[in-house]
């Protein structure tokens, strides 16, 4: 049976062992640090910067080394609220910006600036006002790439000492005042209407030109066709006259045949409703004599009247 003194001694030893185990556990916990991937840890020794921990298992000196909050090394996207900016023509526009940046030096991001996000925001606002302040509204609306480039260069140069790298700067929206938006919409509608009227006029003009060109070509072709037809008709009539003339000469007609043809032509002279009178040529008696001589050689036809040789031509209404 143990005495009270021995029992108290055993309890003290057990307590001491427990305390020692707790101390060893605390030491191990404070000396072992696991840094996740894409993060860096800044270690201070006795209050001063000591080193930067890389991703993985790291060993620290307990109670001497202290690790600050981890620094995210991934590219970050920050959208800032709309900022009022005055343009060169004294118009207030609201501009939304988006910044793409990345921490490349955990030590500088920790010690060179207290809050690098707030610093980037304020620097973006001031730079944006400087850049857009030298542009009018139309240039600001149509020169986004130029503004983005100027902002990126200025921000990247200014944030380099903070251990940051600005990759991209984008203007998400440029909102002019409501009255200016209405004026711009009216201007765009007027411009579209003007272009529509111009295009309609150009189409009408081109259509009239094509129609006139078609009418001119049609008239030219018709005139050429009429000319060729007249030439062909004249050539045909000339050929017919040659054939008739040749046939007459080939047949060797006498005076009686010619007189008969003369008489056959006379009724054609009186044909038509417009002829109210016609004149009997003086050669009619000679033609009758020729015909009579042809049918009754040696004398005139029995009962034929003897026409006076010097009688004037008779005229009378056509019947």
VEXPA-799819 format. One record per residue: y, z, x of N, C-alpha, C in turn. Coordinates in steps of 0.05 Angstrom, whole numbers, padded with zeros to 5 digits, always signed. Last residue first. Layout:
BEGIN
YZXYZXYZX ...
This chain:
BEGIN
+01156-03254-01345+01140-03249-01369+01114-03237-01363 +01221-03248-01317+01191-03248-01313+01178-03241-01339 +01275-03290-01333+01261-03263-01333+01232-03266-01331 +01293-03341-01287+01288-03331-01313+01275-03304-01312 +01314-03401-01256+01311-03372-01256+01307-03362-01284 +01299-03460-01220+01303-03445-01245+01298-03416-01242 +01332-03496-01170+01311-03477-01177+01319-03461-01202 +01358-03561-01189+01361-03534-01176+01339-03516-01185 +01331-03625-01175+01337-03604-01194+01339-03577-01180 +01320-03670-01148+01344-03655-01139+01350-03632-01158 +01277-03694-01171+01276-03687-01143+01298-03669-01134 +01250-03673-01233+01271-03686-01218+01271-03675-01189 +01181-03681-01249+01203-03663-01242+01224-03677-01226 +01148-03706-01300+01160-03714-01275+01184-03697-01270 +01089-03675-01327+01118-03681-01327+01128-03688-01300 +01027-03705-01339+01043-03686-01322+01072-03694-01323 +00998-03742-01366+01012-03723-01382+01028-03703-01366 +00952-03748-01313+00961-03758-01338+00975-03736-01354 +00977-03735-01246+00959-03728-01268+00970-03738-01294 +00997-03790-01205+01000-03763-01216+00981-03759-01238 +00960-03827-01155+00980-03823-01177+00980-03795-01186 +00923-03827-01114+00937-03851-01120+00957-03848-01142 +00877-03778-01136+00888-03794-01114+00901-03819-01125 +00877-03724-01165+00880-03752-01176+00893-03769-01154 +00873-03679-01133+00853-03683-01155+00853-03711-01166 +00914-03685-01096+00887-03679-01087+00866-03684-01108 +00958-03694-01125+00949-03716-01108+00920-03711-01098 +00963-03644-01148+00956-03668-01165+00946-03691-01148 +00976-03615-01103+00951-03609-01117+00943-03633-01135 +01025-03638-01090+01003-03639-01071+00976-03634-01085 +01055-03628-01135+01049-03655-01128+01026-03657-01109 +01057-03573-01131+01043-03585-01154+01036-03614-01149 +01087-03568-01084+01060-03558-01084+01044-03570-01107 +01135-03589-01101+01121-03603-01080+01092-03594-01079 +01149-03551-01138+01143-03579-01148+01128-03594-01127 +01158-03506-01106+01136-03506-01126+01129-03535-01135 +01200-03503-01073+01177-03517-01062+01154-03518-01082 +01237-03473-01096+01240-03502-01100+01216-03517-01090 +01209-03413-01126+01219-03429-01103+01220-03459-01110 +01231-03375-01176+01211-03396-01171+01222-03413-01148 +01241-03305-01175+01253-03332-01170+01231-03351-01163 +01238-03255-01225+01229-03267-01200+01238-03296-01199 +01254-03191-01253+01257-03220-01252+01246-03230-01225 +01234-03140-01249+01245-03149-01275+01250-03179-01275 +01187-03101-01219+01198-03128-01218+01207-03137-01246 +01161-03053-01226+01189-03052-01219+01202-03080-01218 +01107-03060-01234+01124-03054-01257+01153-03054-01251 +01072-03114-01204+01086-03089-01202+01104-03085-01226 +01076-03184-01184+01060-03160-01191+01077-03135-01187 +01100-03229-01167+01110-03217-01192+01095-03192-01200 +01073-03241-01121+01101-03235-01119+01112-03222-01144 +01023-03254-01138+01026-03228-01124+01055-03220-01121 +01029-03306-01159+01026-03283-01178+01029-03256-01164 +01034-03336-01109+01057-03332-01127+01053-03309-01146 +00986-03345-01082+01004-03323-01073+01026-03317-01092 +00964-03390-01104+00950-03365-01107+00967-03341-01099 +00999-03429-01085+01000-03422-01114+00985-03396-01119 +00984-03429-01032+01012-03422-01039+01014-03413-01068 +00933-03449-01036+00937-03421-01027+00964-03412-01033 +00946-03501-01051+00930-03484-01069+00933-03455-01061 +00973-03519-01006+00988-03517-01031+00973-03500-01051 +00931-03518-00969+00953-03500-00965+00970-03497-00990 +00899-03558-00991+00889-03531-00990+00911-03511-00986 +00933-03603-00985+00925-03595-01012+00915-03566-01012 +00938-03610-00930+00962-03600-00945+00954-03591-00973 +00878-03585-00899+00897-03606-00905+00920-03594-00922 +00851-03546-00843+00858-03550-00872+00879-03572-00875 +00810-03536-00800+00828-03559-00802+00836-03565-00831 +00776-03493-00787+00770-03508-00812+00788-03533-00815 +00801-03473-00741+00774-03484-00739+00766-03501-00763 +00848-03454-00762+00848-03477-00744+00821-03490-00741 +00826-03413-00793+00842-03435-00805+00843-03459-00787 +00802-03381-00755+00785-03394-00775+00800-03417-00789 +00846-03364-00725+00826-03381-00712+00808-03395-00733 +00872-03335-00764+00885-03358-00753+00865-03377-00739 +00833-03296-00772+00841-03314-00794+00853-03339-00783 +00832-03272-00720+00808-03283-00732+00814-03303-00754 +00885-03256-00714+00874-03275-00696+00849-03289-00707 +00888-03220-00757+00905-03244-00757+00894-03265-00738 +00852-03181-00738+00846-03196-00762+00862-03222-00764 +00879-03164-00692+00853-03177-00689+00845-03193-00714 +00923-03142-00717+00927-03164-00698+00900-03179-00695 +00898-03102-00746+00912-03124-00760+00916-03148-00742 +00878-03071-00703+00859-03083-00722+00872-03106-00737 +00925-03056-00677+00906-03072-00662+00886-03086-00681 +00947-03026-00719+00961-03051-00709+00942-03069-00694 +00909-02985-00723+00913-03003-00745+00927-03029-00737 +00915-02963-00671+00889-02975-00679+00892-02994-00702 +00967-02945-00675+00960-02965-00654+00934-02979-00662 +00962-02909-00717+00979-02933-00720+00972-02954-00700 +00928-02872-00692+00919-02886-00716+00935-02911-00720 +00959-02854-00650+00935-02868-00643+00924-02884-00667 +00999-02829-00681+01006-02851-00663+00981-02868-00656 +00970-02790-00708+00983-02811-00723+00989-02835-00705 +00953-02759-00663+00933-02772-00680+00945-02794-00696 +01003-02741-00644+00986-02758-00626+00965-02773-00643 +01018-02711-00688+01033-02735-00680+01017-02753-00662 +00977-02672-00686+00979-02689-00709+00995-02715-00703 +00988-02648-00636+00962-02662-00640+00963-02680-00664 +01039-02628-00648+01035-02647-00626+01009-02663-00630 +01028-02593-00690+01046-02616-00694+01042-02637-00673 +00994-02556-00663+00984-02572-00686+01001-02596-00691 +01029-02536-00624+01006-02551-00616+00994-02568-00638 +01066-02511-00660+01074-02533-00642+01051-02549-00632 +01033-02474-00685+01045-02495-00701+01054-02518-00684 +01019-02442-00640+00998-02456-00655+01010-02479-00672 +01069-02422-00627+01055-02439-00608+01033-02455-00621 +01080-02393-00673+01097-02416-00666+01083-02434-00646 +01038-02355-00669+01039-02373-00692+01057-02397-00686 +01052-02330-00620+01027-02344-00622+01027-02364-00646 +01102-02309-00635+01100-02328-00613+01074-02344-00615 +01086-02274-00675+01104-02296-00682+01103-02318-00660 +01055-02238-00645+01043-02253-00666+01059-02277-00674 +01093-02217-00610+01071-02233-00599+01058-02249-00620 +01125-02190-00649+01136-02212-00632+01114-02229-00621 +01088-02153-00668+01100-02173-00686+01111-02197-00670 +01079-02123-00621+01057-02137-00634+01067-02159-00653 +01131-02104-00611+01118-02121-00591+01095-02137-00603 +01136-02072-00656+01154-02095-00652+01142-02114-00632 +01096-02034-00647+01095-02051-00671+01112-02076-00667 +01115-02011-00599+01089-02025-00599+01086-02043-00624 +01163-01989-00618+01163-02009-00597+01137-02025-00597 +01143-01952-00656+01161-01974-00665+01161-01996-00644 +01115-01918-00621+01100-01933-00642+01117-01956-00652 +01156-01898-00589+01135-01915-00577+01120-01931-00598 +01183-01869-00628+01196-01892-00614+01176-01910-00602 +01145-01831-00642+01154-01851-00662+01167-01875-00649 +01141-01804-00593+01118-01818-00603+01126-01839-00624 +01194-01783-00591+01185-01802-00570+01160-01817-00579 +01193-01750-00636+01212-01773-00634+01203-01793-00614 +01154-01713-00619+01150-01730-00642+01168-01754-00643 +01180-01692-00574+01155-01706-00570+01149-01724-00595 +01224-01668-00599+01229-01689-00579+01203-01706-00575 +01198-01630-00630+01214-01651-00643+01218-01675-00624 +01176-01599-00589+01158-01613-00608+01173-01635-00622 +01223-01580-00565+01205-01597-00550+01186-01612-00568 +01244-01549-00606+01259-01572-00597+01241-01591-00581 +01204-01510-00610+01209-01527-00633+01224-01552-00624 +01209-01487-00558+01184-01500-00566+01188-01519-00590 +01260-01465-00563+01256-01487-00544+01230-01501-00550 +01249-01425-00600+01268-01447-00607+01265-01471-00588 +01213-01392-00572+01204-01407-00596+01223-01429-00603 +01214-01400-00499+01222-01388-00525+01215-01405-00549 +01152-01419-00464+01182-01419-00468+01189-01405-00494 +01100-01397-00428+01109-01397-00456+01140-01397-00457 +01049-01414-00391+01078-01414-00388+01089-01418-00417 +00988-01386-00367+01004-01396-00389+01034-01394-00382 +00964-01379-00317+00947-01382-00341+00963-01393-00364 +00968-01403-00255+00986-01396-00277+00970-01401-00303 +00931-01376-00201+00932-01394-00224+00952-01384-00244 +00913-01374-00135+00932-01364-00155+00935-01384-00177 +00860-01357-00089+00872-01375-00109+00892-01359-00126 +00853-01320-00046+00840-01346-00047+00853-01366-00066 +00881-01275-00004+00885-01288-00030+00874-01316-00030 +00853-01222+00028+00856-01251+00030+00858-01263+00002 +00872-01160+00059+00865-01177+00036+00868-01206+00042 +00894-01123+00094+00865-01128+00095+00855-01144+00071 +00947-01120+00095+00933-01100+00078+00903-01104+00078 +00964-01162+00123+00965-01136+00137+00952-01115+00120 +00961-01202+00083+00943-01202+00106+00942-01176+00121 +00997-01205+00043+00975-01185+00040+00956-01186+00063 +01033-01245+00059+01042-01218+00056+01020-01197+00054 +01001-01291+00061+01015-01282+00085+01023-01253+00083 +00983-01294+00008+00964-01292+00030+00977-01282+00056 +01032-01300-00019+01016-01276-00023+00996-01273-00001 +01050-01350+00000+01066-01326+00004+01049-01301+00001 +01007-01385-00015+01016-01383+00013+01031-01357+00018 +01005-01377-00071+00982-01370-00054+00990-01366-00025 +01056-01396-00088+01048-01368-00092+01025-01360-00074 +01052-01451-00074+01072-01434-00061+01065-01404-00064 +01009-01467-00107+01007-01468-00078+01027-01451-00064 +01030-01458-00159+01006-01444-00150+01003-01444-00120 +01072-01494-00159+01078-01466-00160+01054-01450-00151 +01043-01543-00156+01062-01536-00135+01068-01506-00135 +01014-01540-00203+01000-01541-00177+01018-01533-00155 +01055-01541-00242+01038-01517-00238+01024-01517-00211 +01098-01573-00259+01093-01569-00231+01076-01544-00226 +01113-01577-00312+01098-01599-00301+01090-01595-00271 +01142-01531-00324+01119-01538-00341+01102-01560-00329 +01182-01533-00286+01163-01510-00286+01139-01516-00302 +01210-01579-00300+01196-01578-00275+01175-01555-00274 +01230-01561-00349+01212-01584-00349+01196-01585-00323 +01263-01518-00334+01240-01514-00352+01221-01537-00350 +01278-01521-00262+01285-01520-00290+01260-01519-00308 +01270-01476-00207+01261-01499-00222+01273-01497-00250 +01280-01428-00181+01292-01453-00170+01284-01478-00184 +01250-01391-00207+01279-01390-00210+01293-01414-00199 +01198-01397-00189+01206-01410-00215+01236-01410-00219 +01202-01368-00140+01194-01396-00141+01203-01410-00166 +01220-01317-00154+01234-01332-00134+01228-01362-00136 +01182-01301-00192+01210-01304-00200+01226-01320-00180 +01137-01300-00159+01138-01318-00181+01167-01323-00191 +01150-01258-00124+01147-01285-00113+01149-01306-00136 +01150-01215-00161+01174-01222-00146+01173-01250-00135 +01096-01217-00180+01119-01219-00198+01144-01228-00184 +01066-01210-00132+01063-01234-00148+01087-01238-00167 +01081-01158-00118+01088-01181-00100+01086-01207-00115 +01059-01129-00160+01088-01130-00156+01097-01153-00138 +01004-01140-00151+01017-01147-00176+01048-01149-00173 +00994-01121-00099+00990-01149-00105+01005-01157-00131 +01004-01066-00109+01021-01081-00090+01018-01111-00094 +00964-01053-00145+00992-01051-00153+01010-01066-00135 +00921-01062-00109+00923-01077-00134+00952-01076-00145 +00928-01025-00066+00932-01053-00061+00934-01070-00087 +00958-00968-00058+00944-00981-00080+00948-01011-00078 +00976-00955-00005+00964-00935-00022+00947-00947-00045 +00961-00990+00055+00974-00989+00029+00960-00970+00011 +00933-00981+00101+00958-00995+00103+00974-00995+00077 +00884-00954+00091+00905-00939+00105+00932-00954+00105 +00850-00988+00062+00850-00959+00056+00875-00946+00067 +00855-01039+00081+00859-01035+00052+00861-01006+00045 +00841-01029+00134+00869-01036+00127+00874-01032+00098 +00785-01017+00127+00803-00997+00140+00832-01003+00132 +00763-01064+00106+00764-01039+00090+00783-01018+00101 +00780-01127+00103+00783-01105+00123+00786-01079+00107 +00777-01162+00062+00762-01169+00086+00764-01148+00108 +00776-01168-00006+00782-01149+00015+00765-01157+00039 +00803-01223-00042+00780-01209-00031+00789-01191-00008 +00827-01254-00104+00831-01244-00077+00805-01229-00069 +00860-01289-00150+00833-01287-00139+00836-01278-00110 +00901-01276-00205+00898-01276-00176+00869-01272-00169 +00938-01306-00256+00912-01296-00249+00909-01299-00219 +00994-01296-00300+00983-01304-00274+00955-01291-00271 +01038-01319-00350+01014-01304-00344+01002-01314-00318 +01106-01318-00366+01085-01331-00349+01063-01311-00344 +01157-01337-00408+01137-01316-00403+01113-01329-00389 +01225-01353-00394+01198-01361-00400+01179-01338-00393 +01291-01363-00409+01271-01342-00403+01244-01351-00413 +01337-01406-00378+01318-01402-00400+01297-01381-00391 +01373-01427-00339+01378-01402-00354+01362-01399-00379 +01356-01468-00308+01373-01475-00330+01377-01451-00349 +01320-01443-00273+01345-01452-00262+01365-01458-00285 +01290-01388-00311+01290-01414-00296+01318-01421-00287 +01266-01323-00308+01289-01339-00315+01289-01365-00298 +01209-01292-00336+01221-01305-00312+01244-01323-00322 +01169-01239-00356+01192-01256-00362+01205-01266-00336 +01098-01240-00352+01123-01231-00339+01146-01250-00347 +01038-01217-00382+01060-01237-00381+01085-01225-00369 +00994-01180-00336+01007-01185-00362+01030-01204-00359 +00946-01209-00292+00969-01192-00296+00982-01199-00323 +00880-01206-00275+00898-01220-00292+00921-01201-00299 +00840-01213-00219+00858-01195-00233+00878-01212-00249 +00779-01215-00188+00797-01230-00206+00814-01211-00222 +00752-01210-00123+00761-01198-00148+00781-01216-00162 +00697-01216-00081+00721-01229-00091+00727-01217-00119 +00673-01154-00051+00670-01179-00066+00697-01190-00074 +00678-01104-00028+00684-01127-00011+00681-01154-00026 +00702-01043-00048+00688-01066-00057+00696-01091-00041 +00693-00983-00013+00711-01006-00017+00695-01030-00025 +00679-00916-00031+00670-00942-00022+00691-00964-00030 +00719-00860-00012+00707-00877-00032+00701-00905-00022 +00704-00834+00055+00722-00839+00033+00708-00856+00012 +00665-00786+00087+00667-00813+00078+00685-00816+00054 +00672-00745+00143+00676-00747+00114+00680-00777+00107 +00644-00705+00194+00650-00731+00184+00653-00730+00153 +00634-00649+00193+00654-00660+00212+00664-00688+00202 +00594-00635+00160+00617-00618+00161+00639-00627+00180 +00546-00674+00196+00554-00657+00174+00577-00639+00180 +00555-00738+00217+00555-00710+00228+00564-00692+00205 +00514-00789+00187+00540-00776+00193+00535-00748+00205 +00481-00849+00186+00479-00821+00192+00506-00810+00200 +00461-00898+00136+00479-00890+00157+00477-00859+00160 +00429-00955+00110+00427-00926+00116+00444-00919+00140 +00473-01005+00079+00447-00995+00089+00448-00965+00094 +00534-01038+00097+00513-01033+00077+00486-01025+00091 +00572-00999+00146+00563-01024+00134+00541-01018+00114 +00629-00958+00154+00600-00960+00149+00593-00986+00136 +00675-00953+00204+00670-00965+00178+00640-00969+00174 +00702-00893+00236+00688-00919+00235+00685-00928+00206 +00747-00857+00236+00726-00857+00257+00712-00884+00258 +00812-00832+00224+00793-00853+00220+00773-00854+00244 +00814-00759+00217+00824-00785+00228+00802-00806+00224 +00791-00712+00198+00816-00722+00186+00827-00748+00197 +00744-00707+00226+00765-00686+00229+00792-00697+00220 +00734-00771+00216+00723-00748+00231+00747-00730+00238 +00720-00814+00162+00740-00799+00177+00726-00775+00191 +00697-00877+00145+00689-00850+00154+00712-00838+00170 +00691-00922+00092+00709-00913+00114+00703-00883+00120 +00643-00970+00074+00652-00942+00073+00669-00935+00097 +00635-01028+00033+00639-01016+00059+00650-00987+00055 +00591-01071-00004+00610-01049-00002+00612-01040+00027 +00550-01107-00007+00577-01116-00014+00597-01094-00016 +00499-01058-00019+00507-01085-00010+00534-01092-00022 +00514-00987-00011+00503-01011-00025+00513-01037-00013 +00498-00940+00038+00520-00957+00028+00507-00981+00014 +00477-00876+00043+00467-00903+00038+00490-00919+00025 +00478-00824+00090+00494-00840+00071+00482-00868+00068 +00464-00760+00113+00452-00786+00106+00469-00800+00085 +00491-00712+00117+00488-00729+00141+00477-00757+00135 +00489-00686+00069+00515-00694+00080+00513-00711+00104 +00434-00678+00063+00449-00694+00043+00476-00703+00054 +00423-00645+00107+00411-00672+00105+00426-00689+00085 +00453-00600+00093+00459-00615+00118+00448-00643+00117 +00427-00584+00047+00455-00593+00046+00463-00609+00070 +00377-00571+00068+00380-00593+00048+00408-00603+00046 +00390-00529+00102+00379-00553+00114+00382-00577+00095 +00408-00493+00063+00426-00503+00084+00416-00529+00096 +00360-00483+00036+00383-00496+00022+00403-00507+00042 +00330-00460+00076+00322-00485+00065+00344-00499+00050 +00361-00414+00085+00358-00433+00107+00349-00460+00096 +00353-00389+00036+00380-00397+00045+00379-00418+00066 +00298-00381+00040+00309-00397+00019+00337-00407+00026 +00295-00347+00085+00282-00373+00085+00293-00392+00064 +00322-00303+00064+00333-00317+00088+00321-00345+00089 +00288-00287+00024+00315-00296+00017+00327-00312+00040 +00245-00271+00055+00242-00293+00036+00270-00305+00028 +00267-00230+00085+00257-00254+00099+00255-00277+00080 +00279-00195+00043+00301-00205+00060+00292-00231+00075 +00228-00183+00025+00247-00196+00007+00270-00209+00023 +00208-00156+00070+00196-00181+00061+00215-00197+00043 +00241-00111+00070+00242-00130+00092+00230-00157+00085 +00226-00086+00023+00254-00096+00025+00256-00116+00048 +00174-00073+00038+00179-00091+00016+00207-00103+00017 +00183-00036+00080+00170-00062+00086+00174-00082+00064 +00207+00004+00050+00222-00009+00072+00209-00036+00078 +00168+00021+00015+00192+00008+00005+00208-00007+00027 +00102+00003+00041+00124+00022+00037+00149+00007+00026 +00043-00020+00012+00066-00023+00029+00088-00003+00021 -00023+00000+00017+00000+00000+00000+00025+00000+00018 
